[in-house]
Amino acid sequence: MEQKYALDDVLISRGEIEKKTAELAAKVAADTPVSANGKKELIVVGILTGAVFFLTDLVRDLPEEMDVRVDFMSVSSYGNSTKSSGVVRIFHDLKTNIEGKNVLVVEDIVDTGRTFAYLLDLLHSRNPASLRTCVLLDKSARRETEVRVDYCGFNIPDAFVVGYGLDCAGMWRHLRDIRTVREG
């Protein structure tokens, strides 16, 4: 089978990602309110599969005094393409009841905003005490639907990227850097 895509340049190095992730974790910890029991409690919702790498590093950088719980959702509008289909599908929903809880949604990348807006509307309907968002990459040049991004790692140009959890038809999630992809 002929490969349709090829790796291109390193856009963001692993070292840059590590530094930014630690900065974001410090901001999240500082902004998380103290609950009635005197602890900072946070449910971190990772969006599968791309956000797993980022979420793992982010929660490891949170202070150990925090009560951090992790759950996952799987949503997609891409399939095996580099372009969004515009149709959002939920493949896996939360197991945790988020009503009255402080929730942080962790996503690998936001571009058009349609999938993320759909997801945030769904989670808002479940009545969390607070709902904040943390994204590794923001491709705001492609934004079609406004979404609130509370914590952003990097703003990137309109290029298809892979690595550190991001894939192209299932390939290259394992790369330590974030790299651009070209057809060919």
NORBEL-V915838 format. One record per residue. RES is the residue in three letters. PHI is phi in radians with two decimals (999 if undefined). PSI is psi as a letter, one per 20 degrees, with the letter a starting at -180 (NA if undefined). OMEGA is omega in degrees with one decimal (* if undefined). Layout:
res = (RES/RES)
phi = (PHI/PHI)
psi = (PSI/PSI)
omega = (OMEGA/OMEGA)
//
This chain:
res = (MET/GLU/GLN/LYS/TYR/ALA/LEU/ASP/ASP/VAL/LEU/ILE/SER/ARG/GLY/GLU/ILE/GLU/LYS/LYS/THR/ALA/GLU/LEU/ALA/ALA/LYS/VAL/ALA/ALA/ASP/THR/PRO/VAL/SER/ALA/ASN/GLY/LYS/LYS/GLU/LEU/ILE/VAL/VAL/GLY/ILE/LEU/THR/GLY/ALA/VAL/PHE/PHE/LEU/THR/ASP/LEU/VAL/ARG/ASP/LEU/PRO/GLU/GLU/MET/ASP/VAL/ARG/VAL/ASP/PHE/MET/SER/VAL/SER/SER/TYR/GLY/ASN/SER/THR/LYS/SER/SER/GLY/VAL/VAL/ARG/ILE/PHE/HIS/ASP/LEU/LYS/THR/ASN/ILE/GLU/GLY/LYS/ASN/VAL/LEU/VAL/VAL/GLU/ASP/ILE/VAL/ASP/THR/GLY/ARG/THR/PHE/ALA/TYR/LEU/LEU/ASP/LEU/LEU/HIS/SER/ARG/ASN/PRO/ALA/SER/LEU/ARG/THR/CYS/VAL/LEU/LEU/ASP/LYS/SER/ALA/ARG/ARG/GLU/THR/GLU/VAL/ARG/VAL/ASP/TYR/CYS/GLY/PHE/ASN/ILE/PRO/ASP/ALA/PHE/VAL/VAL/GLY/TYR/GLY/LEU/ASP/CYS/ALA/GLY/MET/TRP/ARG/HIS/LEU/ARG/ASP/ILE/ARG/THR/VAL/ARG/GLU/GLY)
phi = (999/-1.34/-1.34/-1.49/-2.20/-2.36/-1.21/-2.15/-1.32/-1.32/-1.63/-2.41/-1.38/-1.02/-1.08/-1.14/-1.12/-1.04/-1.10/-1.16/-1.09/-1.11/-1.10/-1.13/-1.08/-1.10/-1.16/-1.05/-1.06/-1.12/-1.53/-1.35/-1.22/-1.42/-1.39/-1.02/-1.47/1.50/-1.96/-1.53/-1.97/-2.57/-1.76/-1.76/-1.84/-1.59/-1.70/-1.27/-1.79/-1.04/-1.42/-1.00/-1.12/-1.12/-1.02/-1.01/-1.18/-1.10/-1.20/-1.16/-1.51/-1.32/-1.06/-1.20/-1.25/-1.27/-1.62/-1.93/-2.07/-2.12/-2.45/-2.35/-2.27/-2.19/-2.33/-2.72/-2.33/-1.86/1.13/-1.82/-1.92/-1.62/-2.10/-1.22/-1.41/1.52/-1.79/-1.60/-2.12/-1.71/-1.71/-2.58/-1.79/-1.10/-1.69/-1.64/-1.39/-1.73/-1.03/1.31/-1.87/-1.47/-2.14/-2.11/-1.59/-1.96/-2.26/-1.31/-2.63/-2.15/-2.10/-1.13/1.56/-1.11/-1.11/-1.14/-1.09/-1.04/-1.09/-1.14/-1.06/-1.08/-1.21/-1.01/-1.16/-1.64/1.01/-1.22/-1.13/-2.56/-2.40/-2.06/-2.20/-2.38/-2.14/-1.24/-2.20/-2.13/-1.82/-1.15/-1.09/-1.75/-1.07/-1.98/-2.23/-1.21/-2.37/-1.54/-2.00/-1.34/-2.29/-2.21/-1.28/-2.49/-1.57/-2.17/-1.27/-1.35/-2.40/-1.44/-2.17/-2.41/1.76/0.88/1.79/-1.44/-2.29/-2.28/0.94/1.51/-1.72/1.31/-1.04/-1.29/-1.12/-1.39/-1.75/-1.74/-2.19/-1.45/-2.19/-2.21/-1.31/2.30)
psi = (p/p/p/h/q/q/q/c/q/p/g/p/r/h/g/h/g/g/g/h/g/g/g/g/g/g/g/g/g/h/i/p/q/p/r/h/j/j/q/o/p/p/p/p/o/p/o/q/i/h/i/g/g/g/g/g/h/g/h/h/i/q/q/i/h/q/n/p/q/p/r/q/q/o/q/q/j/g/c/k/r/j/q/q/i/i/o/p/p/o/h/p/r/q/i/p/p/j/p/j/q/p/p/o/p/p/q/g/q/p/e/h/i/g/g/g/g/g/g/h/g/g/h/h/i/j/l/q/g/q/o/r/q/o/q/g/p/o/m/h/h/j/p/h/p/p/q/p/o/h/p/p/f/p/p/q/r/n/q/p/q/r/q/l/h/q/r/o/k/i/q/j/h/i/q/h/r/p/q/q/q/q/q/NA)
omega = (-179.7/179.6/-176.1/-176.8/179.0/177.0/178.6/-171.8/170.8/179.2/179.5/-177.2/178.3/178.6/177.3/179.2/-179.5/-179.2/-178.3/179.6/177.4/177.8/-179.8/179.3/178.6/178.3/178.8/-179.2/-179.5/-176.4/-178.4/-177.8/175.5/179.9/-179.6/-179.6/177.5/-179.9/171.3/-178.6/-176.3/170.3/179.9/-178.7/177.7/178.4/-176.7/-1.0/-172.4/-174.1/-174.8/-177.4/-179.6/-179.9/-179.0/-179.7/-178.9/-177.8/175.8/179.1/176.5/-179.6/-177.4/177.6/-179.8/173.1/-175.4/175.1/-175.6/173.8/-174.8/169.0/174.6/177.9/179.4/169.8/-175.4/-173.0/179.9/-177.3/173.7/178.7/179.1/176.7/-177.0/178.4/-177.9/177.2/174.0/-179.7/-178.9/-178.8/179.4/170.8/-175.3/172.5/-176.6/-179.2/178.7/-176.6/171.7/-173.7/173.0/177.2/-178.9/-177.6/179.4/-175.4/172.5/176.1/-178.3/-179.7/-176.2/-179.7/-178.0/178.3/177.7/-179.0/-179.3/175.8/178.9/-178.6/175.7/-178.7/179.7/171.7/173.2/175.5/174.7/179.2/178.9/-176.7/177.6/180.0/177.4/-175.4/176.0/178.3/-171.0/178.6/-179.4/-174.1/174.7/179.9/-179.9/174.9/178.6/174.0/-177.3/-179.3/-177.0/176.8/-174.4/167.8/-177.0/177.7/-179.9/176.9/176.1/-174.4/178.7/178.0/-179.9/176.9/179.8/-175.8/170.9/-177.3/177.1/-177.0/167.3/175.2/-172.2/-177.6/-177.3/178.1/171.6/-174.8/175.0/179.9/175.6/175.6/177.7/*)
//
